[in-house]
Amino acid sequence: MPPLSTNPASAGVRPEPGSVTPSLPLGSSAVVYCEGQFGEQDGKTANGLVRHSEKYQVLSVIDSRQAGVDAGMFLDGAANGIPVLATLTEAVAHAGYVPDYLICGVAPADGLLSAAQRVVLLDGIARGMHIINGLHEFLNDDAEFVAARILAGVTITDIRRPKEKKDLHLFSGRIFDVTCPRIAVLGTDGSIGKRTTATLLTRALNAQGINAVMVGTGQTTLIQGGKYGVALDALVPQFCSGEVEAQVVAAFEGEDPDVIVVEGQGALSHPAYLTSAHILRGSRPAGVVVQHAPKRKTLGDFPMVPMPTAASEVALIEAFADTKVIGITINHEFMSDDEIDAAIDEHELEIGVPATDPLTRPLGGLVDMVLLAFPELEASLVPSGR
């Protein structure tokens, strides 16, 4: 379908046909495709982009199941002006021009595209949109997508494609030269809110004058525009802890931060994912925040496996690594406000560390959690910050 018009902010900006790295400016417009999954665990990439994006101006989300709602209101009860629409045609019409990017916002466990999803992404290419793909299936290796990309003169970026092995890092011990505290945000399951909590924690610390830098470990953080990070689950395991270490060292040397927040992946107890182990080994955090969903009965993508308790995950983490859990953060799915309060109190009493829900309670609770564990950071607080 021919474009309605080009984006006035980026008119005339088109990469070479063979390019796979977008060169458009920060703030380029984007539509996020998340058919049937927005607000769900497998829609976590779309969910994250609606809540936070340093790189793209998100214009709309595509999910016919939730069409007509405001994305922010649907996720968090606060409108953000990003509509959920039924089709790509509606998204282009809503924008009034062809947006720069179509971002694949679904994140299924197998990391593969369905036939229906392929059709929509190919439609985006035909309209002149660049594709951002966070799946394990690399579209630049797919003959149909490559042909479409060349014909349209756009780019496809496979976020999870790792660097050449010669450019990957083994664990080197350079982490011992990082003198600021590292805080890893781990959890009891995948898609439980670790990235959101890590983002909110980093933002809250900076707002109080504490120079905090986040290191991402998944594809969504990289799509959001995170400066430091690696798609950890796409790497050969031998390089995982080394790549985490390398990103933490780069953040330390590049930003001179007071604290580094490391995004978690999966769960240390999870039978299908080992990424939490590599994060603990590679970043060697002095403190860990554990994200937990009290109402979740089984693991999200593995209903045959019961959820661990927060207490059991804390014990496992502290037995596995030389670290301390400094707080519990609650994922409030399926919980009333009174149940959230009760869960916060129960976890504080049982585990003996502060607890909060970052999305429904003041972010000062996250800051207090960190200051209790690392009182030396109080010297960095802005005078009006407390």
Secondary structure by P-SEA (a helix, b strand, c coil): ccccccccccccccccccccccccccccbbbbbbccccccccaaaaaaaaaccccccccccccccccccccccccccccccbbbbccaaaaaaaacccccbbbbccccccccccaaaaaaaaaaaaabbbbbbcccccccccaaaaaaaaaacbbbbcccccccccccccccccccccccbbbbbccccccccaaaaaaaaaaaaaaaccbbbbbbccaaaaaaccccccccccccccaaaaaaaaaaaaaaaaccccbbbbbbcccccccccaaaaaaaaaccccbbbbbbbcccccccccccbbbbcaaaaaaaaaaaccccccbbbbccccccaaaaaaaaaaaaaaccbbbbccccccaaaaaaaaaaaccccccccccccc
